[in-house]
Amino acid sequence: MLKVFILFAFSFCLLSIEKIIVEAEKISKDHSLSSSSITVIYRELIEQSGQSDLGKVIQKYANIPVYKNGSTGQVSSMFLRGANSEYVLFVLDDVVLNDPMSPGRSFDISQIDLALIEKIEILKGPQSALYGSDGLAGVVVMTSKKASGSNFILGYGSYNHFLQGISFSKNLNKWGVKANQSYQKIEANSAYNKDRVNGKAEKDPSTQLSLFSQLEYFVTDREKVSFSTYVVSKNTHYDYSNQDKKNEVNYYNQRILSTSWERPIFKSDLLKLQLSENYIDTKLFLAQERNLRVSEKINLPSSSLFFGLNHTQTKGIDVSSEKSYKSSSQLYSATHFFKYDNLFSTQGISLTDTEDFKKNTNYQIGLGLQLATKITIKTQWTTGFKEPSLYQRYDATYGNSLLLATKSKNYEVGLEYKTDTFLLSNIFYESIYHNQIEFDSVANRYNNLTKSKVQGNETLLRTQFELFNFFIGYNFMNPRNETQNKLLTRRPKEQATTGINFQATEKTNVGIDYQYIGERNDFDDTRLSSYGLFNTQLLHNLDSNTKIEFVISNLLNKKYESIRNYGTEGRSIMSKISAQF
């Protein structure tokens, strides 16, 4: 049935596509000139989805598995190309979001407020040549929303899901100001699958408050100073994977401060200096990460250069034992892009020097050829690494100071066909991970235990007309734990997504999408069934400043488990009204 569905979808090829600009690789260029595998999601697509959940948007448009430990509001994990969820780095406006004191330095993507996001770029494959540690499997780079006046949004839906948001932006002479506030509360079903306890599990509500502000001052047309803050406060009731827990609450408070100055030194360059602090309080751990970044971009007639220096100081505190952990590191990186006739290439290198740890050097070599037939051939080789977290190295009970860095290497080759009517790409990749850190139940501490390899093929078609757009993605991969000679946990071999949005009337936009997740193993090698979900959205403009939205998720009320023993939402409806003033 899935193959028939894919063939049916490919019959809609004669459509159009907008120009896609990539910025996450530090050097701005057209998507077709990037040797990396990148998915770009613009604000327009975010709004058309009707979603307030970053995970659902990524799964819909990028065809990447995103699982929750329950329903909306619960911890969300993204498995990029079959890699562990903690192998992905998340960045907002050049500031790293990952939690320095979580066991794997991971990030819960359910904490992102989509109302403040202008663009999402997903770089697939190791990105340590650009971003250093943590970009072992890829990087998700987000850009905050541009100034667009003042907006208000109010929504209510199934499971007593309430959301509210307000944003303000203004440009006045040399000053620019942006501010965004949002609040969400949901009385969701139990995170634990209530069907496994005869429907008697307690509800696990979640609340989240997000605040964002940015002040910019344009010294000249080419020189700018900015200061921004981002605050998230989230409380979520949660359950274990083997039982329904009563009144267990996860507290998460994050505060990010950032200030930057940028100006050109010569006619065709841009020098940027940025200071940032990422502070996280979970009541169990405190973390503070300060970063100084200096970068220089140089644009030449047929090539571009980027040089960067990052100095990072990290401090973590275990609240119960009052034990603190400290670390400092330097990242030196450089990347070069050149284009000669129909040939283009990217080369990158970085050196990471961390206190009390071995130095790591990583590389990126990419090559592309544009043919006269509008077909582009791309190939790339990249390496990555991820240092053990402070918790994994220094925790008094489970830490191991002898841990090695997890390392990866990735090979990929692809074809892209792009015209004014549509974009079609197909990429084959192989990713290998060495010295993977896991908890060793025998030694009762963290150890480098496994090696894994993922081979896969990604196919994507995206189109856009003036009145409608269409997309389809199909991924096949073979994710294997080579140490234990078995499939990796929670990684489906097959995944597909497709959808269409069309302008039904001058004021009404309608969309429907379908997402398929194939069979996969969970822990104890339990086999989880495949499932497919239909979702639909309707956006109607009441006037030039006011619109209403209706979103139905899991339209057919499918019962399924994305993670063993955790519950999922049945059919849910969300209605929203927003106004611009």
C-alpha positions in Angstrom: 0.0 0.0 0.0 2.8 2.4 0.8 4.5 1.8 -2.6 1.2 2.4 -4.4 0.7 5.6 -2.4 4.2 6.9 -3.3 3.7 6.2 -7.0 0.4 8.0 -6.9 2.0 11.0 -5.3 4.8 11.2 -7.9 2.2 11.7 -10.6 1.9 15.4 -9.4 5.4 16.4 -10.6 4.6 19.4 -12.9 4.6 22.1 -10.4 6.9 25.0 -9.3 9.4 25.6 -6.5 10.7 28.8 -4.8 14.4 29.7 -4.5 16.0 28.2 -1.3 18.8 30.0 0.4 21.1 28.0 2.8 22.8 29.9 5.6 23.5 27.2 8.2 26.9 26.3 6.5 28.2 29.7 7.7 28.4 30.9 4.0 25.1 31.9 2.3 24.4 30.2 -1.0 21.7 28.7 -3.1 20.5 25.2 -2.0 21.7 23.8 -5.3 25.3 24.9 -4.6 25.5 23.1 -1.3 27.2 19.7 -1.3 25.5 18.9 2.1 22.1 17.3 2.5 20.0 20.1 3.8 16.2 20.6 4.5 15.1 24.2 4.7 11.7 25.0 6.3 10.5 28.6 5.9 8.0 30.6 8.0 5.4 30.1 5.3 5.5 26.3 5.6 5.4 26.5 9.4 2.2 28.6 9.3 0.6 26.4 6.7 1.2 23.4 8.9 -0.9 25.0 11.7 1.4 23.3 14.2 2.8 24.8 17.4 5.1 21.7 17.9 8.5 21.8 16.3 8.7 18.0 16.3 5.6 17.6 14.2 6.9 20.2 11.7 10.2 18.4 11.3 8.6 15.0 10.9 6.2 16.5 8.3 8.6 18.4 6.1 11.9 16.7 6.8 10.7 13.1 7.1 12.7 12.6 10.3 11.4 10.4 13.1 10.4 12.4 16.2 9.1 10.4 19.2 7.5 11.6 22.4 7.5 10.0 25.8 3.7 10.3 25.7 1.5 12.9 24.1 1.9 16.7 23.5 4.2 18.4 26.0 6.2 15.3 26.8 10.0 15.0 26.1 10.6 14.7 22.3 13.5 13.0 20.7 14.7 13.3 17.1 16.5 10.4 15.4 18.4 12.0 12.5 19.5 9.3 10.0 19.2 6.6 12.6 21.6 8.3 15.0 21.0 8.7 18.7 18.9 11.7 19.6 21.7 13.3 21.6 23.9 13.3 18.5 22.1 16.4 17.1 23.1 19.9 17.9 20.3 22.6 18.2 21.2 26.3 17.5 19.0 29.4 17.7 20.5 32.6 16.3 24.1 31.2 16.7 23.5 30.2 20.3 23.7 26.5 21.3 20.6 25.2 23.1 21.7 21.7 24.2 21.7 21.1 27.9 25.3 20.9 29.2 24.2 18.8 32.3 21.9 16.3 30.8 23.6 12.9 30.6 24.1 13.1 26.8 24.0 16.9 26.3 20.7 16.5 24.5 17.9 18.9 23.8 14.2 18.4 24.2 12.7 20.0 21.0 9.2 20.3 22.6 10.6 23.4 24.4 10.9 25.5 21.2 8.1 28.1 20.6 7.5 28.0 16.9 5.9 31.4 17.0 9.3 33.0 17.1 11.0 30.9 14.4 11.5 32.4 10.9 13.5 29.5 9.3 14.7 26.0 10.2 17.7 24.5 8.5 18.5 20.8 9.1 22.1 19.8 8.2 22.3 16.1 7.9 25.5 14.2 8.5 28.4 15.1 10.9 29.0 18.9 11.2 31.9 19.1 13.6 34.0 20.8 11.0 31.6 23.8 11.4 30.1 23.4 14.8 32.5 21.3 16.9 31.4 18.7 19.4 27.7 17.6 19.6 27.2 17.9 15.8 27.9 14.2 15.5 24.9 13.3 13.3 23.7 16.8 12.2 22.7 20.3 13.3 19.3 22.0 13.4 19.8 25.7 12.9 16.9 28.1 13.7 16.6 31.8 12.9 14.3 34.0 15.0 11.4 35.7 13.3 11.9 38.9 11.4 10.2 42.1 12.3 6.6 41.9 11.0 4.5 44.2 13.1 2.5 43.1 16.1 0.5 39.9 16.4 -1.8 38.1 18.8 -2.9 34.5 18.8 -5.3 32.5 20.9 -6.1 28.8 20.6 -8.0 26.0 22.3 -8.3 22.3 21.4 -8.7 18.7 22.5 -7.3 17.6 25.9 -7.9 21.1 27.2 -5.0 22.4 25.1 -4.8 26.1 25.6 -2.3 28.4 23.9 -1.8 32.1 23.8 0.9 34.3 22.3 1.7 37.9 21.5 4.5 39.4 19.5 5.6 43.0 18.9 8.2 44.4 16.5 9.1 47.9 15.4 11.8 49.6 13.4 12.4 53.2 14.3 15.3 55.1 12.6 18.4 53.2 13.7 16.7 51.0 16.3 14.9 47.8 15.9 13.0 45.9 18.6 11.3 42.5 18.7 9.5 40.8 21.6 7.5 37.5 21.8 5.6 35.9 24.6 3.7 32.6 24.5 2.0 30.3 27.0 0.7 26.7 26.5 -1.1 24.4 28.9 -2.4 20.9 28.1 -4.2 18.4 30.3 -3.0 15.5 28.2 -3.7 11.8 28.6 -1.3 9.8 30.7 2.2 9.7 29.3 2.0 6.0 30.1 -0.3 4.1 27.7 -3.6 3.9 29.7 -4.8 1.0 27.6 -2.1 -1.2 29.4 -3.7 -0.4 32.8 -7.4 -0.6 31.8 -7.7 3.1 31.2 -7.0 4.0 34.9 -3.7 5.9 34.4 -3.6 9.5 35.7 -3.4 12.5 33.4 0.0 14.1 32.9 -0.5 17.8 32.2 2.2 20.2 30.9 2.6 24.0 31.0 5.2 26.1 29.3 5.9 29.9 29.2 8.3 31.3 26.6 9.7 34.9 26.4 12.0 36.3 23.7 13.2 39.8 23.1 15.8 41.4 20.8 17.1 45.0 20.6 19.1 46.1 17.6 21.0 49.3 16.9 22.3 50.0 13.4 25.4 52.1 13.8 25.7 52.5 10.0 24.1 50.7 7.1 26.8 48.0 7.5 27.4 47.9 11.3 25.0 46.5 13.8 24.9 45.8 17.6 22.2 43.5 19.1 21.1 42.1 22.4 18.7 39.3 22.9 17.1 37.2 25.6 15.3 33.9 25.5 13.6 32.4 28.5 11.7 29.1 28.8 9.9 27.7 31.9 8.3 24.3 31.5 6.7 21.9 34.0 5.6 18.5 32.8 4.2 15.5 34.7 5.8 12.3 33.4 5.7 8.5 33.7 8.3 5.8 33.4 8.3 3.4 30.5 7.2 0.5 32.7 4.6 2.1 35.0 2.2 5.0 35.6 3.9 7.3 38.2 1.9 9.5 40.4 2.7 13.2 40.6 6.2 12.9 39.1 7.1 16.4 37.7 10.0 17.4 35.4 11.0 21.1 35.9 13.0 22.9 33.2 14.0 26.5 33.2 16.3 27.9 30.5 17.7 31.4 30.1 19.8 32.5 27.2 21.5 35.9 27.0 23.3 37.0 23.9 24.9 40.2 22.6 26.7 40.6 19.3 28.5 43.2 17.2 29.1 42.9 13.5 30.6 45.1 10.8 32.7 44.8 7.7 36.4 45.6 7.8 36.9 45.6 4.1 34.4 45.9 1.2 33.4 42.3 0.9 33.6 40.8 4.4 31.8 40.6 7.7 33.4 40.5 11.1 31.2 39.3 14.0 31.8 39.2 17.7 29.2 37.4 20.0 29.0 36.8 23.7 26.3 34.4 25.0 25.3 32.5 28.2 23.1 29.5 28.4 21.8 28.9 31.9 19.6 25.8 32.8 17.9 24.9 36.1 16.1 21.5 36.4 16.0 21.5 40.2 18.2 18.4 40.0 21.1 20.0 38.1 22.3 23.6 37.3 24.2 24.3 34.2 25.9 27.5 32.9 27.7 27.7 29.6 29.4 30.9 28.4 30.6 31.3 24.9 32.7 33.9 23.1 32.6 33.7 19.3 34.7 35.6 16.8 34.1 35.0 13.1 35.1 36.5 9.8 33.4 36.0 6.4 35.1 37.0 3.2 33.2 37.0 -0.1 35.4 36.9 -3.3 34.2 36.9 -6.9 34.2 33.1 -7.2 34.7 31.9 -3.7 33.9 32.6 0.0 35.8 32.0 3.2 34.8 31.6 6.8 37.0 31.6 9.9 35.7 31.1 13.4 37.0 30.9 17.0 34.8 29.8 19.8 35.9 29.8 23.5 33.4 27.9 25.8 33.3 27.7 29.6 30.9 25.1 31.1 30.0 24.6 34.7 27.5 22.1 36.1 26.2 21.5 39.6 24.6 18.4 41.0 22.0 20.0 43.4 21.7 16.9 45.7 25.4 16.4 46.3 26.4 20.1 45.6 29.3 18.7 43.5 30.3 20.9 40.6 32.0 20.1 37.3 33.9 22.5 35.1 35.3 22.4 31.6 36.6 24.8 29.0 37.3 24.4 25.3 38.4 26.2 22.2 37.1 25.5 18.7 39.0 26.8 15.7 37.2 26.3 12.4 37.6 27.3 8.7 35.6 26.6 5.6 36.0 27.5 2.0 33.5 27.5 -0.8 34.4 28.1 -4.5 32.6 27.8 -7.8 34.3 27.6 -11.2 32.0 27.3 -14.2 29.7 24.3 -13.4 31.9 22.9 -10.6 31.6 23.8 -7.0 33.3 22.6 -3.8 33.3 23.1 0.0 36.2 22.2 2.2 36.2 22.6 6.0 38.4 21.8 8.9 38.2 22.4 12.7 40.3 21.8 15.8 38.7 21.4 19.2 41.0 21.7 22.2 39.2 20.8 25.5 40.6 20.9 29.0 41.6 17.5 30.3 40.7 15.9 27.0 42.3 14.9 23.7 42.3 17.4 20.8 40.0 16.5 18.0 40.4 17.5 14.3 37.5 17.1 11.9 37.0 17.6 8.2 34.5 18.3 5.5 35.1 17.8 1.8 32.3 18.3 -0.7 32.1 18.4 -4.5 29.3 19.2 -6.9 28.8 19.4 -10.6 26.0 21.2 -12.4 25.1 19.6 -15.7 23.4 21.3 -18.6 20.3 19.2 -18.1 19.7 21.0 -14.8 20.9 17.9 -12.9 23.4 18.5 -10.1 25.7 15.6 -8.9 26.8 16.0 -5.3 29.2 14.0 -3.0 30.5 14.7 0.4 32.7 13.2 3.1 32.6 14.5 6.7 33.7 13.5 10.1 32.3 14.3 13.5 32.9 13.8 17.2 31.1 14.2 20.5 32.9 14.5 23.8 31.5 12.8 26.9 29.2 15.1 28.9 30.2 16.5 32.3 27.7 14.0 33.8 29.2 11.0 32.0 32.7 11.9 33.0 32.4 13.3 36.5 29.3 12.0 38.2 30.2 10.5 41.6 28.3 7.3 41.1 28.1 6.6 37.3 30.9 8.8 35.8 34.0 7.5 34.0 36.9 9.9 33.6 38.5 7.5 31.1 35.8 7.8 28.5 36.8 8.4 24.9 35.0 10.7 22.4 32.4 9.2 20.2 33.4 9.6 16.6 31.6 9.5 13.3 32.3 9.6 9.6 29.8 10.0 6.8 29.9 9.4 3.0 27.1 10.5 0.7 26.4 10.9 -2.9 23.3 12.4 -4.5 21.5 13.7 -7.6 19.3 16.8 -7.6 17.1 17.9 -10.5 15.8 21.5 -10.1 13.9 23.7 -12.5 11.4 26.5 -12.2 8.8 23.9 -11.8 10.0 21.4 -9.1 12.9 20.1 -7.0 13.6 16.4 -6.9 16.6 14.9 -5.0 17.9 11.5 -4.1 20.8 10.8 -1.7 22.6 7.7 -0.6 24.6 7.9 2.6 26.6 5.7 5.0 27.3 6.8 8.6 29.6 5.0 11.0 29.8 5.7 14.7 32.7 4.5 16.9 33.1 4.4 20.7 29.5 5.1 21.4 28.9 5.9 25.1 26.2 3.9 26.9 25.4 3.0 30.4 27.1 -0.2 31.3 24.7 -2.1 33.7 27.5 -4.6 34.6 30.1 -2.0 35.6 27.4 0.4 36.8 28.9 3.3 35.0 29.2 4.8 31.5 31.5 3.1 29.1 32.4 3.2 25.4 30.5 0.1 24.4 29.2 0.0 20.8 29.8 0.7 17.1 27.0 1.2 14.7 26.5 1.7 11.0 23.6 3.2 9.1 23.1 3.0 5.4 20.2 4.8 3.8 18.6 6.4 0.9 16.6 9.7 1.0 14.2 10.8 -1.7 12.5 14.2 -1.6 10.2 16.0 -4.0 9.0 19.5 -3.2 6.9 21.8 -5.4 5.2 25.1 -5.2 2.6 26.9 -7.3 1.0 30.2 -6.7 -2.2 28.4 -5.6 -0.8 25.2 -4.1 2.3 23.3 -3.0 3.1 19.7 -2.7 5.8 17.6 -1.1 6.7 14.0 -0.7 9.6 12.3 1.1 10.6 8.6 1.4 13.5 7.3 3.4 14.9 3.8 3.6 17.7 2.9 5.9 19.4 -0.1 7.5 20.4 1.0 11.0 22.6 -1.7 12.7 24.3 -2.1 16.0 27.4 -3.8 14.7 28.7 -4.7 18.2 25.6 -6.7 19.0 24.7 -7.5 15.3 21.1 -6.3 15.5 18.9 -3.4 14.5 19.2 -0.2 16.4 16.3 0.5 18.8 13.4 2.7 17.6 14.7 3.2 14.1 12.2 2.4 11.4 13.7 1.0 8.2 11.0 2.8 6.2 9.5 6.3 6.7 7.4 8.4 4.4 5.6 11.8 4.4 3.5 13.6 1.8 1.1 16.5 1.8 -0.6 19.1 -0.3 -1.7 22.7 0.5 -3.9 24.6 -1.9 -5.7 27.9 -2.0 -9.4 26.8 -2.0 -10.7 30.3 -2.3 -9.1 33.8 -2.2 -9.2 33.7 1.6 -9.0 30.0 2.4 -6.1 27.6 2.4 -6.6 23.9 2.9 -4.0 21.2 3.6 -3.8 17.5 4.2 -0.7 15.3 4.9 0.1 11.7 5.6 3.0 10.4 7.7 4.1 6.7 7.8 6.4 5.1 10.3 7.5 1.6 9.5 8.1 -1.3 11.9 11.0 -1.0 14.4 12.4 -2.6 17.5 12.1 -1.1 21.0 14.0 -2.2 24.0 14.2 -6.0 24.7 13.8 -6.3 20.9 10.1 -5.9 21.2 8.7 -5.3 17.7 6.5 -2.2 17.3 3.9 -2.1 14.5 4.0 0.4 11.6 1.4 3.1 11.6 0.2 5.9 9.3 -1.5 9.2 10.4 -3.6 11.6 8.4 -3.7 15.3 9.5 -5.5 18.2 8.0 -5.4 22.0 8.3 -7.7 24.9 7.3 -6.7 28.5 7.4 -9.2 31.2 6.6 -8.5 35.0 6.4 -11.5 36.9 7.9 -9.9 40.1 6.7 -6.4 41.4 5.9 -5.3 41.3 9.5 -7.3 38.4 11.1 -7.3 34.7 10.4 -8.7 31.6 11.9 -7.1 28.1 11.8 -8.5 24.6 12.4 -6.1 21.6 12.7 -7.1 18.0 13.0 -4.3 15.6 14.0 -4.7 11.8 13.7 -7.8 12.4 11.5 -8.8 8.7 11.5 -8.2 8.3 15.3 -5.5 5.6 14.8 -4.3 3.7 17.9 -0.6 3.2 18.0 2.6 3.4 20.1 5.6 5.3 18.8 7.6 4.2 21.9 6.7 1.0 23.8 4.3 1.6 26.7 3.9 5.3 26.1 0.5 6.7 25.2 -0.2 8.7 22.1 -3.1 11.1 21.2 -6.2 10.0 19.4 -8.0 12.4 17.1 -7.4 15.9 18.3 -8.7 19.3 17.1 -7.1 22.7 17.6 -8.7 25.9 16.7 -6.8 29.3 16.7 -7.5 32.9 15.9 -4.7 35.3 15.2 -4.7 39.1 14.5 -2.1 41.5 13.3 -2.2 45.1 14.4 
